[in-house]
């Protein structure tokens, strides 16, 4: 069957985008220019861009034109799973927040910065950890939105939570130190621990949190230097620890003289819960978070809050490694924090997460999985005799990317399970993606 002129142009442009000839952000011809270039009517050119937009290849901006869309799933990630992502893959492996008005917020903020007083100041290098007034903005935000009271001198601006964790480990731990971690934990901390030569000791868990009795016994048996924890919205299991659980964890840390590394990257999704570990044990807790999951993953703006006794050491490590964040990035992020934009985005993300979890509950009804009602991900154990690698491969062949349990496991043998991120897939396609997961699991030959 012959291909129509419109679809022929669509295929040509899609191939050029996929090959990189037309890179992300590239401006495409106007509708009239495209029509003249290919000898078709302007209405046909409009249909070409409509098709490309529906496929996710381009985005149109009123008054500005049409641009090649940046697709996170096509980036060159480290893992083999990510490298397999194609143009049409539905990505359940990562959470990349995208929302209406995201580009307009950036555009307006850049205009405001361009019109501000001493614009040249943004070309100057910041002090290690950030300028004091910008650190104060973060401290005020933590008090207002997280109930965490700290001084600006304790706040260090970092390149996302991952760098905050890396700086903490570099500054306060040594190779071969033992760190207690959940049996399933954030892969980024596993990477940091591996690079820095730490010994990770897994703590078993139940549906509502880590086995604190086992943690206490571990700390009594071995010299545990630090405890890495996610008390509010654990990744990947979604639990939120109660006040009593947090108090006991703090008691264990004090009894055995352990540092507490509190990863609060997803804590905003839980809303106001029990006091943070840093509030309960400010003398030994390092609190790490960012705006990557609430505003934009490419913003790379985070913060580490440390005890005053460790501030000098953290500052020295920051100075010896990356020195400071780009001033323009910091100025934008702290403007959004101070203006209430971040608080609004966090509220909106919680609402969006609830909607997406409801979709997941409906589609996966009857299947065993773990998730918090406000979480942007869920944990899906596989039925007995099903291997996660085979299921992940089968899903990839159907255009669905997922994360396997082995990325999160700190035990010798990983459970056969999948972690499904819910925020990167457009809401209108989420049910389709999850239904494909369900059908693949249920119909997979044993």
HELIX and SHEET records of a PDB file:
HELIX    1   1 UNK A    5  UNK A   19  1                                  15    
HELIX    2   2 UNK A   31  UNK A   38  1                                   8    
HELIX    3   3 UNK A   42  UNK A   54  1                                  13    
HELIX    4   4 UNK A   72  UNK A   74  5                                   3    
HELIX    5   5 UNK A   80  UNK A   83  1                                   4    
HELIX    6   6 UNK A  102  UNK A  114  1                                  13    
HELIX    7   7 UNK A  119  UNK A  123  5                                   5    
HELIX    8   8 UNK A  132  UNK A  141  1                                  10    
HELIX    9   9 UNK A  142  UNK A  146  3                                   5    
HELIX   10  10 UNK A  152  UNK A  154  5                                   3    
HELIX   11  11 UNK A  160  UNK A  172  1                                  13    
HELIX   12  12 UNK A  187  UNK A  196  1                                  10    
HELIX   13  13 UNK A  212  UNK A  221  1                                  10    
HELIX   14  14 UNK A  243  UNK A  255  1                                  13    
HELIX   15  15 UNK A  267  UNK A  270  1                                   4    
HELIX   16  16 UNK A  277  UNK A  280  1                                   4    
HELIX   17  17 UNK A  308  UNK A  321  1                                  14    
HELIX   18  18 UNK A  327  UNK A  338  1                                  12    
HELIX   19  19 UNK A  341  UNK A  363  1                                  23    
HELIX   20  20 UNK A  388  UNK A  397  1                                  10    
HELIX   21  21 UNK A  405  UNK A  407  5                                   3    
HELIX   22  22 UNK A  427  UNK A  443  1                                  17    
SHEET    1   A 2 UNK A  58  UNK A  61  0                                        
SHEET    2   A 2 UNK A  65  UNK A  68 -1                                        
SHEET    1   B 2 UNK A  90  UNK A  91  0                                        
SHEET    2   B 2 UNK A 400  UNK A 401  1                                        
SHEET    1   C 7 UNK A 155  UNK A 158  0                                        
SHEET    2   C 7 UNK A 302  UNK A 305 -1                                        
SHEET    3   C 7 UNK A 285  UNK A 290 -1                                        
SHEET    4   C 7 UNK A 259  UNK A 263  1                                        
SHEET    5   C 7 UNK A 224  UNK A 229  1                                        
SHEET    6   C 7 UNK A 178  UNK A 182  1                                        
SHEET    7   C 7 UNK A 199  UNK A 203  1                                        
SHEET    1   D 2 UNK A 205  UNK A 206  0                                        
SHEET    2   D 2 UNK A 209  UNK A 210 -1                                        
SHEET    1   E 3 UNK A 377  UNK A 381  0                                        
SHEET    2   E 3 UNK A 417  UNK A 421 -1                                        
SHEET    3   E 3 UNK A 403  UNK A 404 -1                                        
END                                                                             
